[in-house]
Amino acid sequence: MYQVIWDDDVYSEVASTWLDAKDRLAVIDAIREIDQVLMRDPTSSGTKLSEGLLWIDCVPVRAIYSVDEAKRRVKVHRIRQI
């Protein structure tokens, strides 16, 4: 299991995404799913974006994150609607 940490700025992005969404429940469900997937297996669940960053989609949301294998910690840096 990995610990998932959401960057402080991400909370305002989540709120903005939720407010702009046509289906707010889908946004909430996507955030929960992303959190659960990243807890279990963040490395193989994402796609490499650049050195040290990965992304994962759970419609209607994309999360950009990094993984610290030594600490078994995932940090979510960005969230956006897709």
Secondary structure in CASP SS format (residue, H / E / C, confidence):
PFRMAT SS
TARGET T0000
AUTHOR 0000-0000-0000
METHOD secondary structure of the structure
MODEL  1
M C 1.00
Y C 1.00
Q E 1.00
V E 1.00
I E 1.00
W E 1.00
D C 1.00
D H 1.00
D H 1.00
V H 1.00
Y H 1.00
S H 1.00
E H 1.00
V H 1.00
A H 1.00
S H 1.00
T H 1.00
W H 1.00
L H 1.00
D H 1.00
A C 1.00
K C 1.00
D C 1.00
R H 1.00
L H 1.00
A H 1.00
V H 1.00
I H 1.00
D H 1.00
A H 1.00
I H 1.00
R H 1.00
E H 1.00
I H 1.00
D H 1.00
Q H 1.00
V H 1.00
L H 1.00
M H 1.00
R H 1.00
D C 1.00
P H 1.00
T H 1.00
S H 1.00
S H 1.00
G C 1.00
T E 1.00
K E 1.00
L E 1.00
S E 1.00
E C 1.00
G C 1.00
L E 1.00
L E 1.00
W E 1.00
I E 1.00
D E 1.00
C E 1.00
V C 1.00
P C 1.00
V E 1.00
R E 1.00
A E 1.00
I E 1.00
Y E 1.00
S E 1.00
V E 1.00
D E 1.00
E C 1.00
A C 1.00
K C 1.00
R C 1.00
R E 1.00
V E 1.00
K E 1.00
V E 1.00
H E 1.00
R E 1.00
I E 1.00
R E 1.00
Q E 1.00
I C 1.00
END
